[in-house]
Amino acid sequence: MIRKILSILRGVDTTCHTRVIDDIKKLNNFNRIWNIAISNYSFYSNYCYKNNLPKEIKSLIELEDFPIITREDIIKNQKSIIEESKNSILRTTGGSSGTPILIPFSKFDRINDYKNIYSSRSFFLKDDPKSILMLWGHSHLFGSNIYGYLNNLTRKVKDFLTGITRISVYGDSISVSNKALKKLTDKKYDILIGYSSHIINLTKLIDLNKNDINFPSLLVLTAESFTKEDYLFIKSVFKKSIVISEYGSSETGVIASGEPGVLSVFNDFILQNDINHGLIVTSLKKKSFPLIRYAIGDTVKDAIKDSNNIINNFSYIEGRIGDKITLNGTDNSKKIFSSLELQHIFKTAVSIWGIQFYTINENIFIVSSLINKLDLNEYEKQILNNFKKCYDKIDLNKIHFKYSTNLKKSISGKVFFRVPNEYI
């Protein structure tokens, strides 16, 4: 029943499945989208002219000749992009990498996104979901004044009809976890969906108190990066649930889905990798504002590429390109710590609700939320020892610890790993 209601409300055929398409189909789809892009947006026609790009490519490998487009490029040209768009709707990015950007968006874009999402979830669930619990943080999209109130009311009506219960993730992480725990204790949900950091915190709470919960049939991790160890921990606690991950961004929608360790890229996209910019995405289906060689800024682990250097599968999102830091040593040497390396350094035997960091004048500030404050000294000792093992010349006086019950979040409720300067 819920699938029929979703189809009516969202115009989505949720019984469809993502097909694997061959290189010829991908090539034809790209050339069609590329033609739409340069015909409708001066941003892309100028990009084509300045870089002497062809109006049509003969092989997918030629995509690597297209210069990478960054968030900054879109922000600089945001005014013309919005003016030339035929859509009045604008989508705000979540701000997880700093300054949010606005891009044209339409109901057609949303439908394509839902098709991928619901066909993937249906594949794993094998049945109609009758109830969904969401740890959700996008209420900023409702707007303000009377329009915000009406949008909020419309969302509540749709949620009631489709069996969706939402928990806001704007509060502190422990409160969010306690609210979710109560819901899972009182009722069995077919699907539990939430940002990875909030699901990990919920898992810690359940494991810590040995709570007897109603396990959801399907658990969906979204948005933020997490490690293999995080996944194995979640699986050990949610032992009666199927656990999958969905990866995407506000600009792109969901790009890939699957069980952690084996995420498959949807055929709506070409996904590539660049050592300096991380993941690069290109649209293969018509969008209000198509993305051509757009740098998302994330890094992946175990990417499986084809002969055209296109990523078809990967195991995990490691983190964001900008999460890496450089620290000075006591002998004037320097070491660059990658996002993945920092995640492992911050792992200790002392249990924490969450952790993030920021840098000021070559100093790193580590902000943590500890489960037991009595472990504070031991926690700091372990972190410093982990840094020392990775870089024996490190100046430990440059590392500082802070503690908070409410870690910094983006406007969409995601918990930052590295806090952007704008949020410090």
Residue pairs with C-beta under 8 A, 6 or more apart in sequence:
1 128
1 130
2 128
2 129
2 130
2 162
2 163
3 14
3 15
3 118
3 122
3 128
3 129
5 161
5 162
6 12
6 14
6 114
6 118
6 162
7 13
7 14
9 158
9 161
9 162
10 110
10 111
10 114
11 107
11 111
12 111
12 114
12 115
12 118
13 115
14 114
14 115
14 118
14 119
14 122
15 119
15 122
16 115
16 119
17 119
17 123
18 116
18 119
18 120
18 264
18 266
18 267
19 267
20 267
21 29
21 267
23 60
23 306
23 308
26 60
26 267
26 270
26 284
26 310
27 57
27 58
27 59
27 60
29 284
29 285
30 57
30 60
30 63
30 270
30 282
30 284
31 56
31 57
32 286
33 282
33 283
33 284
33 285
33 286
33 287
33 290
33 292
34 55
34 56
34 57
34 290
34 292
35 55
35 56
36 286
36 290
37 44
37 290
37 292
38 44
38 45
38 47
38 48
38 55
39 45
40 84
40 86
41 80
41 81
41 84
41 289
42 80
42 84
43 74
43 77
43 80
43 81
43 84
44 290
44 292
47 53
47 67
47 69
47 292
48 55
51 66
51 67
53 65
53 66
54 62
57 63
59 308
60 270
60 308
60 310
61 307
61 308
61 309
63 270
63 272
63 282
63 293
63 308
64 272
64 309
66 292
66 293
67 293
68 274
68 277
68 280
68 293
68 294
68 295
69 291
69 292
69 293
69 294
69 295
70 277
70 294
70 295
71 97
71 99
71 101
71 295
71 297
74 81
74 101
74 103
74 294
75 99
75 101
78 101
78 102
81 103
81 104
81 289
82 90
82 102
82 104
85 104
85 288
85 289
86 104
86 288
87 104
87 105
87 106
87 288
89 104
89 105
89 106
89 107
89 288
90 102
90 103
90 104
90 105
91 102
91 103
91 104
91 105
91 250
91 251
92 100
92 101
92 102
92 140
92 141
92 250
92 411
93 100
93 101
93 102
93 103
93 249
93 250
93 251
94 100
94 138
94 223
94 249
94 250
94 410
94 411
94 412
94 414
95 410
95 411
95 412
96 223
96 320
96 410
96 412
96 414
96 416
97 297
97 320
97 322
97 420
98 420
98 421
98 422
99 420
99 422
100 411
101 251
103 251
103 288
103 289
104 288
104 289
105 288
105 289
106 288
108 286
108 287
108 288
109 253
109 287
109 288
112 253
112 268
112 285
112 287
113 253
113 254
116 253
116 254
116 257
116 266
116 268
117 246
117 254
117 257
120 244
120 246
120 254
120 257
120 258
121 129
121 191
121 218
121 220
121 244
124 218
124 242
124 244
124 259
125 190
125 191
125 217
125 218
125 242
127 190
127 217
129 163
129 190
129 191
129 217
129 218
130 163
130 190
131 163
131 164
131 165
131 187
131 188
131 189
131 190
131 191
132 162
132 163
132 164
132 165
132 189
132 190
132 191
132 192
132 193
133 164
133 165
133 167
133 180
133 183
133 184
133 189
133 191
133 192
133 193
133 216
134 164
134 165
134 166
134 167
134 192
134 193
134 194
135 167
135 169
135 176
135 180
135 192
135 193
135 194
135 195
135 198
135 199
135 202
136 166
136 167
136 168
136 169
136 193
136 194
136 413
137 168
137 169
137 170
137 195
137 409
137 412
137 413
137 414
138 412
138 413
139 152
139 168
139 170
140 411
140 412
141 151
142 148
142 151
142 152
142 155
143 151
158 164
159 165
159 166
165 183
165 189
167 176
167 179
167 180
167 183
168 176
168 413
169 176
169 194
169 195
169 198
169 409
169 413
170 409
170 413
171 406
172 405
172 406
173 197
173 198
173 201
173 353
173 354
173 369
173 405
173 406
173 407
173 415
174 201
174 205
174 353
174 369
174 405
176 198
176 201
176 202
177 198
177 201
177 202
177 204
177 205
177 353
178 205
180 192
180 194
180 198
180 202
181 202
181 205
181 206
181 211
181 213
183 189
184 192
184 213
184 214
184 215
184 216
185 211
185 212
185 213
185 214
186 214
187 214
188 214
188 215
188 216
189 214
189 216
190 216
190 217
190 218
191 216
191 217
191 218
191 219
191 220
192 199
192 216
192 218
192 219
192 220
192 241
193 220
193 222
194 202
194 220
194 221
194 222
195 221
195 222
195 223
195 224
195 413
195 414
195 415
196 221
196 222
196 223
196 224
196 225
196 226
196 230
196 245
197 224
197 226
197 354
197 414
197 415
198 415
199 219
199 221
199 234
200 226
200 230
200 233
200 234
201 353
201 354
203 233
203 234
203 237
203 238
204 351
204 353
204 371
205 211
206 213
206 237
207 233
207 237
208 351
208 371
215 238
215 239
215 240
215 241
216 238
216 241
217 241
217 242
218 241
218 242
218 244
219 234
219 238
219 241
219 242
219 243
219 244
220 244
220 245
220 246
221 231
221 234
221 243
221 244
221 245
221 246
221 260
222 245
222 246
223 414
224 317
224 414
224 415
224 417
225 298
225 316
225 317
225 318
225 319
225 320
225 339
225 343
225 417
226 245
226 260
226 316
226 317
227 316
227 343
227 344
228 260
228 261
228 315
228 316
229 347
231 243
231 245
231 260
231 261
231 316
234 243
235 243
242 259
243 259
243 260
244 257
244 258
244 259
244 260
245 257
245 258
245 259
245 260
245 263
245 316
246 254
246 256
246 257
247 254
247 255
247 256
247 257
247 263
247 317
248 254
248 255
248 256
249 255
249 296
250 412
251 291
251 294
251 296
252 269
252 281
252 283
252 291
252 294
252 296
254 266
255 265
255 266
255 268
255 269
255 271
255 281
256 263
256 264
256 265
256 266
256 271
256 314
257 263
257 264
257 266
258 264
258 313
260 315
260 316
261 315
261 316
262 313
262 315
263 313
263 314
263 315
263 316
264 312
264 313
265 271
265 311
265 312
265 313
265 314
267 284
268 283
268 284
268 285
269 281
269 282
269 283
269 284
270 281
270 282
270 284
270 310
271 279
271 280
271 281
271 282
271 310
271 311
272 279
272 280
272 281
272 282
272 293
272 309
272 310
272 311
273 279
273 280
273 300
273 303
273 305
273 309
273 311
274 280
274 295
276 321
277 295
277 297
277 321
278 295
278 296
278 297
278 298
278 299
278 300
278 320
278 321
279 295
279 296
279 297
279 298
279 299
279 300
279 311
280 293
280 294
280 295
280 296
281 291
281 294
281 296
282 291
282 292
282 293
282 294
283 290
283 291
283 292
297 320
297 321
297 322
298 317
298 318
298 319
298 320
298 321
299 317
299 318
299 319
299 320
299 321
299 338
299 339
299 340
300 311
300 314
300 315
300 316
300 317
300 318
301 314
301 315
301 316
301 317
301 318
301 340
302 314
302 315
302 316
303 311
303 313
303 314
304 311
304 312
304 313
304 314
305 311
305 312
306 312
318 338
318 339
318 340
318 343
319 338
319 339
319 340
319 342
319 343
319 417
320 339
320 417
320 418
321 339
322 418
323 338
323 339
323 342
323 417
323 418
324 336
324 337
324 338
324 339
324 342
325 336
325 337
325 342
325 357
325 359
325 364
325 418
326 334
326 335
326 336
326 337
327 334
327 335
327 337
327 362
327 364
327 391
327 394
327 395
327 398
328 334
328 362
328 395
328 398
329 335
329 391
329 393
329 394
329 395
330 393
330 394
330 395
331 393
333 393
335 390
335 391
335 393
335 394
337 345
337 390
337 391
339 417
339 418
341 390
342 357
342 417
343 417
344 386
345 383
345 386
345 387
345 390
346 355
346 357
346 366
346 383
346 386
347 386
348 379
348 382
348 383
348 386
349 378
349 382
350 370
350 372
350 375
350 378
350 379
350 382
351 370
351 371
351 372
351 375
352 368
352 369
352 370
352 371
352 379
353 369
353 370
353 371
353 405
354 368
354 369
354 407
354 415
355 366
355 367
355 368
355 369
355 407
356 366
356 367
356 407
356 408
356 415
356 416
356 417
356 418
356 419
357 364
357 365
357 366
357 367
357 417
357 418
357 419
358 364
358 365
358 367
358 418
358 419
358 421
358 424
359 365
360 424
362 398
363 398
363 399
363 400
364 398
364 399
364 400
365 400
365 401
365 402
366 383
366 399
366 400
366 401
366 402
367 402
367 403
367 404
367 407
367 408
367 419
368 379
368 401
368 402
368 403
368 404
369 403
369 404
369 405
369 406
369 407
370 376
370 379
370 403
373 403
376 403
380 401
383 399
383 401
384 396
384 399
387 394
387 396
387 399
388 394
388 396
407 415
407 416
408 415
408 416
408 419
408 423
409 415
409 416
410 416
410 423
416 423
